[in-house]
Amino acid sequence: MVAVAIGLAAWCCATLMPAAEPGHGVGPEWVDELRWGCVILAVLGLRAAALRRRGATLAALVLGGWLLAAAAVPARLSFMDGDALPGPVVGVVAAAGAGLAWLISGPRVRAGAPWAAPVWRGLVVVAVTAAACGPLLIASFPTAPTAPLPAIGLRVAMGVVPATFVALAVAAAAACRRRPFGPGRLALFTVVSVAVVAAGGVVTTATRIDQGVVLVVGAACAGLLAAGSAATALAGGAHTPLTKAGWAVAAALATVALAPVVLYTAIVPGILLRAIEGAAQPYSATISFQPGVLLVVVPAVTALAGWLRYPRARSEESAVRPDAARLA
């Protein structure tokens, strides 16, 4: 999963960014959105893969910074006189960042009481953040009726990246549960959710669906998936009517409020990132969600997980299973 995300981020830098032109369908601003989504996917995947390592969070931050710098530094220093670095060079640089991040993650720690709660909280954050990022990436795609249809590579990427976000969310949320899903049930949830999101990404890029429809449906799906992942990971074994009603209200609020809050939060970070990377037009009217997800969802879920506390009714060894780590 991490390798796929890093490869797609490198592909965006080497192929999509040089070919994108403002006002011609998929412009450079939306390519930035896809690339940021790939970077976030790589960061979340590494955080899940290294969940039992002492420096997992630092390693994830280093990987994210490295991948962003891989696009910003050549552009700012004009290494290639306005052209992009060759694809193999970008791939080697990205792979080097992944190797460095894995070394920084450090040794594994024994699964015990001091570490079980932080590991659980980290997986909860990964699950909910990934669940929000996938559909919102589809919702941000520009679908102007007169714009040319994107190339087949972009269509495939728009199916793979959101679907991988959702697969990571399902695996991480299931690994946090007090009562684990059976293999058949977990496989069914994963296959259905991944297939639906992947189909949505491909259909959105292969047809000229009105962007208003895509935005509304994508925003609603993001809210539902984020709330569902949070309920799966945090609700534990409680199935009282009050608990069910509380999560139903949370899902309804997330469906309506998540996308607007994330959208407006992402405006300033998006401008700053494009300015740092040397964009000719850092101010953009393109819809952008990915930076806002990090600034809104990650702190909110971290606070919620800390407030609800780690469910100690489970044994410490079985509290957080390595399912998500194997997937990542």
Secondary structure by P-SEA (a helix, b strand, c coil): caaaaaaaaaaaaccccccccccccccaaaaaaaaaaaaaaaaaaaaaaaccccaaaaaaaaaaaaaaaaacccccccccccccccaaaaaaaaaaaaaaaaaacccccccccccaaaaaaaaaaaaaaaaaaaaaaaaacccccccccccaaaaaaaacaaaaaaaaaaaaaaaaccccccaaaaaaaaaaaaaaaaaaaaaaaaccccaaaaaaaaaaaaaaaaaaaaaaacccccccaaaaaaaaaaaaaaaccaaaaaaaaaaaaaaaaaaaaccccccccccccaaaaaacaaaaaaaaaaaacccccccccccccccccccc
